[in-house]
Amino acid sequence: MSERDWNPRLSADGVHYCSPACGGKYCRKEWYDAAVAQADRLAEELGDGWEPHVWENLGWHWCARKGCCAVHPNVDKRSEFIPGEGWRITNYTVYLNLPGKQIITRGQVATDALGFAVQDARTTMAQMQNALAELLEETS
């Protein structure tokens, strides 16, 4: 079986930018450009160490990643695409992938969503420490 080609190509008219493997054949170059710009802004907003990430999957998508964490915008694709700006972002979802546990939070602002994930992780860690302390106390 041959590898699927995920290298995007610009159409002859310069309007579409899509990978043959995607299958949608409708991804627009301006959508890609907006996704790149929005990913860069998101990574910058989140701060040091955050990297923008853009990918194609029946449209152009983006997030910012750092270590075991990714912050994704939730986009209203029913809204009008604004050239030079992109799609309207409704809120953000954070996926914090810890060993043995995934924490998913949502917030209206990217930094708030990230803060909720961090707080959730800290709460979980404290609960685990307390449960372990009780276990060790009872068995000694």
Secondary structure as UniProt FT lines:
FT   STRAND          9..10
FT   TURN            12..13
FT   STRAND          16..18
FT   TURN            20..22
FT   HELIX           29..46
FT   TURN            48..49
FT   STRAND          51..56
FT   STRAND          60..66
FT   TURN            67..68
FT   STRAND          69..76
FT   TURN            77..78
FT   TURN            83..85
FT   STRAND          88..98
FT   TURN            99..100
FT   STRAND          101..107
FT   HELIX           110..139
//
